[in-house]
């Protein structure tokens, strides 16, 4: 019964979050079982462009990914996928410049940043010690990472990419003279979004039993 409940819960998760989480879990499991090496997953431009290796392990940002997909991206799956693609491409380019090879944490911070800026009035608590507004969450996580002795460059990369997306999507279009610059490609809408109803469509009246359809036109 517990397995059925877990499976049911998994299939209730929105599609993009479900795929993202499954990829993270399967990748982590493969590394832990020594089926693959972490060095086969890190971002290596030489291997990508010369040997066509697909790379990129990401830690699960499940919670914020799901809240985004069920919140501000509800009914906009194609736009959500486009945010993934936009963030991934931009992060890869910045990673090349900064010589950063493990970008999973940066991607998670990007999701956290976008979610936090779209929920500015939400109060949060960190380990029961610190209360703050949601927009401070990425910076709190970065400070905690610094306390653990980790480099903050990856976190800063995620914050930077998240801010660029947030500014182009939520801020600039609402400025005087601003306009929407991030336009989701039509092929993504065709794949991920349900077709819109035609406002001019008028269904034919239901036929009564035994009536010839030609008689209804007379």
Secondary structure by P-SEA (a helix, b strand, c coil): caaaaaaaaaaaccaaaaaaaaaaaaaaaaaaacccccccccccaaaaaacbbbbbbbccaaaaaaaaaaccccccaaaaaaaaaaaaaaaaaaaaaacccccaaaaaaaaaaaaaaacccbbbbccccccccccaaaaaaaaaaaaacccaaaaaaaaaaaaaaaaacccccccccccccccccaaaaacccccccccccccccccccccccccccc
